Amino acid sequence: MRLRKTISLVAVAGMMAGCTSTGGVRQPSAPETVAPEKALVLPPPGGPSIVSVVERKRGNGVEQTVSLFTSSSVPGQNFLKIQFFGASGANPGAGNAGFSMINESAIAREMARAAPGVPMATSATFLQNAYGPFGYASGRSRAGDACIFAWQQIRSSAAANTQARNFGMIQLRLRLCDARASERQLLGIVYGYTISGTFEGVIWNPYGAPPPADAARGRAGDPIYPDEGGYRASPMPIGYEPAPAAVISLPRTAPVRSAPSRQPAQGAAPLPAPIGPRVPLPGEAPQTSVAPEAVAAPLEQSARAIGVTVPSPDCIGDTAMTAVCRR
């Protein structure tokens, strides 16, 4: 009887111990806010500025939505969205993210959600930035705000994938609407953003092997000029640059030659300061073709208005005559 009670007590204690012991608390993978300096893609210097960065870790990579400063009446927020696909097992416990190649119908749906109510037209011009080709669409809202939606996929060539490496892929989306910027200024952001994140291990390198150097470099008979090449010859504006200040050029005026000043004789009263245009001295060539009478008339009127006596030109130069004219 005692043996049965002992076995029962041991069994109950084991059950209680099993109920109270846990393996720890696990938080499921969910989006979280990170510091702006940890953004995997950065806008160019000059704007737009980063408002917040929301990151979501996946089992096969990571994705971030970088919210940008918005000055527009179009609903929604300007953003740069970047997705890193590859690096299997990078975040254990998080579900893998599914991805698909860029196609026209999927881009049209993303565009409609990013800029609702704005008619967008896809550009047929082939463009590429420092990371390779990209596509974009542009339009204007009813209020006149300019909008662009750009997309880019960075992936090594199929030939590089056969070498059991370069399996990673990066996809980017950019939505920009602004009330004051032009379409060309908004497009300059696509040329200026920087991808700061990377994969661990060369097996996931999405860029492939670096291209070889130009064969024309260092070869005689192939000059290279400093302003040669489309983007270098006509650079895309980066950021929201203000309009250049207007420069007003003033007409050139001929320098006026001043006559040497004559000191009054000792004991004579000093001459009053000249008022208005200068009256030429006797024997001095006049500076303009205006007659002395035409110059002296307004001079005497202005002098009389303030109570200053202006001597006649005939009285200047002779000390005795100057003293007589001043009486």
Secondary structure, DSSP 8 states (H G I E B T S, - for coil): -HHHHHHHHHHHHHHHHHHH-----------EEE-GGG-SEE--TT---EEEEEEEEETTEEEEEEEE--B-SSSS--EEEEEEE--TTSSTTS---------HHHHHHHHHHHSTT---EE--S-EEETTEEEEEEEEE-TT--EEEEEEEEEE--HHHHTTS----EEEEEEEEEESS--HHHHHHHHHH-EE----SSGGG-SS-S-----TTTT-TT----TT-SHHHHS----S--------------------------TTS-------SS----TTS--SSSS-HHHHHHHHHHHHHHTT-----GGGSS-HHHHHHHT-
